[in-house]
Amino acid sequence: MTHADAPAAVPRSTLVVTAHAGDFVWRAGGAIALAASRGEKVTIACLTFGERGESAKAWREGRKLDEIKAMRREEAERAAAALGAEVLFFDAGDYPLLATPELTDRLVGVYRATQPDVVLTHPAEDPYNGDHPAAHRMALEARVLAQAIGYPGQGEIIGAPPVFFFEPHQPEMSGFRPEVLLDITEVWETKREAMECLGAQRHLWDYYTDLAVRRGVQLKRNAGPNLGLPHTTMAEAFMRPYPQIAKELA
């Protein structure tokens, strides 16, 4: 086989499992946009539309449940498109989102279909929103089941993709430590565009802009003085539940 006849490399795959329609934008929009900008495939498994607990503005306007779901779906689709990702909606119902074997099984199917190299999801703790820990539990359980050759279902088993927990809205109250700081400066405008697709949660636009600035300050402080980082560096923070695999310490 000549070099020209060699099969094309399979692009890396990122899977994002989120409880609500806006979560992937606020917490991991930069990571998603960076992956997409490198030609990677990004799939977002959105378990609910956030129609009951995260759409207060729409309820105050007198909208009905089906209207709110449709509105949040359209917002999330536009945000995902802006970031360069595909979004899958489970419509499992929020407040509360209940972790069920059926939902977990559907997630197993997504894992096997997407064969992720990286998984992004919620951390284990959030005393303000039980939907987030529920999504966390299903995301990790489905990852384990998708690796098991004896677990029934379509698709090839997966390996052991590293998992990153994105930052919750109240990090200090949720046991979150910014163990990984990701420089998203080059895609910040893309993330901001996606944030502005979420009109139902407009009050969060400035909050998550300010958070990106603060995490960027931390990134610069920990990176050292000689990396040529811009004066305003934007960043997202993540935790890792599993050990990092390395051949050298860096």
Secondary structure by P-SEA (a helix, b strand, c coil): cccccccccccbbbbbbbccccccccccaaaaaaaaaabbbbbbbccccccccccaaaaaacccaaaaaaaaaaaaaaaaaaacbbbbbcccccccccccaaaaaaaaaaaaaacccbbbbbcccccccaaaaaaaaaaaaaaaaaaccccccccccccccbbbbcccccccccccccccccccccaaaaaaaaaaaccccccaaaaaaaaaaaaaaaaaaaaccccccccbbbbccccccbbbbbcccc
